[in-house]
Amino acid sequence: MSSRNDELLAFLGRVPIVATLGMHCDIKGDDMTAVLPFDEKLIGNFTIKALHGGAMGTFLELTAMAQLFLKADITGPPRTINITIDYLRQGRAEDLYARAEVIKMGKRMASVRAEAWQAHRDQPVAALLGHFLLRRSA
């Protein structure tokens, strides 16, 4: 029988954008940290070497979905209802890390908050608040 962590890794392996971004998750016990290794293709502004906002936003959304997948008793990936992303600082040409927290878990919907940072966790680069539809087993 596979663990929930193995199921998460299998889920991420089936999502094409995960491979395109190069994203992976480090799971230790109940803690999951998502990692977006730096790659030149993630640069949105070559003049100032800033990460593309779409890459950061997608990374945060996938991090929130991965956290939900780990915490909720759901049969498939959660579906995004809506998300709000605040871009707080310039994403520099280096690795990006993120963690997510499930704020509220209902029967059909969940709210998740996620933050991404680079050198210092207490200086987030971007933050997400999202609502997701859950697919539960019957």
C-alpha positions as CSV (number, residue, x, y, z in Angstrom):
1,M,0.0,0.0,0.0
2,S,1.5,3.4,-1.0
3,S,1.8,6.3,1.4
4,R,0.1,9.6,0.9
5,N,3.5,11.1,0.2
6,D,4.0,8.5,-2.7
7,E,0.5,9.4,-4.0
8,L,1.5,13.1,-4.0
9,L,4.7,12.5,-5.9
10,A,2.7,10.4,-8.4
11,F,0.2,13.2,-8.8
12,L,2.9,15.8,-9.4
13,G,4.4,13.4,-11.9
14,R,1.2,13.5,-13.9
15,V,1.0,17.3,-14.1
16,P,3.0,18.5,-17.1
17,I,3.6,22.0,-15.8
18,V,5.4,20.5,-12.8
19,A,8.0,19.0,-15.1
20,T,8.2,22.1,-17.2
21,L,8.9,24.2,-14.1
22,G,11.2,21.6,-12.6
23,M,9.3,21.8,-9.3
24,H,9.6,19.2,-6.6
25,C,8.5,18.7,-3.0
26,D,10.5,17.8,0.0
27,I,8.4,16.0,2.6
28,K,9.6,15.4,6.1
29,G,6.9,14.1,8.4
30,D,4.0,16.5,8.3
31,D,6.0,19.3,6.7
32,M,6.1,19.8,3.0
33,T,8.4,22.4,1.3
34,A,8.0,22.9,-2.4
35,V,11.1,23.8,-4.3
36,L,11.4,25.6,-7.7
37,P,15.0,25.3,-8.8
38,F,16.3,28.3,-10.7
39,D,16.4,28.0,-14.5
40,E,17.0,30.7,-17.1
41,K,13.7,29.8,-18.7
42,L,11.9,31.2,-15.6
43,I,13.2,34.7,-16.1
44,G,10.5,37.2,-17.0
45,N,12.6,40.3,-17.2
46,F,16.1,39.7,-18.5
47,T,17.2,43.3,-17.8
48,I,16.9,42.9,-14.0
49,K,17.0,39.1,-13.9
50,A,13.6,38.8,-12.3
51,L,11.5,35.6,-12.2
52,H,8.4,35.6,-14.2
53,G,5.3,36.3,-12.1
54,G,3.3,33.6,-13.9
55,A,6.0,31.0,-12.9
56,M,5.9,32.1,-9.3
57,G,2.0,32.2,-9.3
58,T,1.8,28.7,-10.8
59,F,4.4,27.4,-8.3
60,L,2.3,28.8,-5.4
61,E,-0.9,27.4,-6.7
62,L,0.7,23.9,-7.2
63,T,2.1,24.2,-3.7
64,A,-1.3,24.9,-2.2
65,M,-2.8,22.0,-4.2
66,A,-0.1,19.6,-3.0
67,Q,-0.6,20.6,0.6
68,L,-4.3,20.0,0.2
69,F,-3.7,16.6,-1.4
70,L,-1.5,15.6,1.6
71,K,-3.9,16.9,4.3
72,A,-7.4,16.1,2.9
73,D,-9.1,12.7,2.3
74,I,-9.6,13.4,-1.4
75,T,-9.5,11.0,-4.4
76,G,-8.2,13.4,-7.0
77,P,-6.4,16.7,-7.3
78,P,-8.3,19.7,-5.9
79,R,-9.8,22.1,-8.4
80,T,-9.1,25.8,-8.2
81,I,-12.1,28.0,-7.5
82,N,-10.2,31.2,-7.2
83,I,-6.8,32.5,-6.1
84,T,-5.3,35.8,-5.2
85,I,-1.6,36.3,-5.5
86,D,0.3,39.2,-3.9
87,Y,3.7,39.9,-5.4
88,L,5.7,41.3,-2.5
89,R,9.3,41.5,-3.7
90,Q,11.2,40.9,-6.9
91,G,11.9,37.2,-7.5
92,R,15.6,37.0,-8.1
93,A,17.5,34.6,-10.3
94,E,17.8,31.9,-7.6
95,D,15.8,29.0,-6.2
96,L,12.3,29.6,-4.8
97,Y,10.8,27.8,-1.9
98,A,7.2,27.7,-0.7
99,R,5.0,26.3,2.1
100,A,1.3,26.2,2.3
101,E,-1.2,26.0,5.2
102,V,-4.8,24.8,5.1
103,I,-6.8,27.5,6.7
104,K,-10.2,25.9,6.5
105,M,-11.3,22.5,5.4
106,G,-15.0,22.0,4.6
107,K,-16.8,19.1,3.1
108,R,-16.6,20.4,-0.5
109,M,-14.2,23.4,-0.3
110,A,-11.0,24.4,1.4
111,S,-9.1,27.6,1.9
112,V,-5.3,27.6,1.7
113,R,-2.6,30.2,2.3
114,A,0.9,29.8,0.7
115,E,4.1,31.9,0.8
116,A,7.1,31.7,-1.4
117,W,10.6,33.0,-0.4
118,Q,14.2,32.9,-1.5
119,A,17.1,33.6,0.8
120,H,15.1,34.4,3.9
121,R,11.8,32.8,4.8
122,D,10.7,35.9,6.8
123,Q,10.9,37.9,3.6
124,P,8.3,36.4,1.3
125,V,8.5,37.1,-2.4
126,A,4.8,36.2,-3.1
127,A,1.8,35.0,-1.2
128,L,-1.3,33.2,-2.3
129,L,-4.8,32.8,-0.8
130,G,-6.9,30.2,-2.6
131,H,-10.1,28.4,-2.5
132,F,-10.3,24.9,-3.9
133,L,-13.1,22.4,-4.7
134,L,-12.4,19.0,-3.1
135,R,-13.2,15.7,-4.7
136,R,-13.9,13.2,-2.0
137,S,-14.5,9.5,-2.2
138,A,-18.2,8.5,-2.0
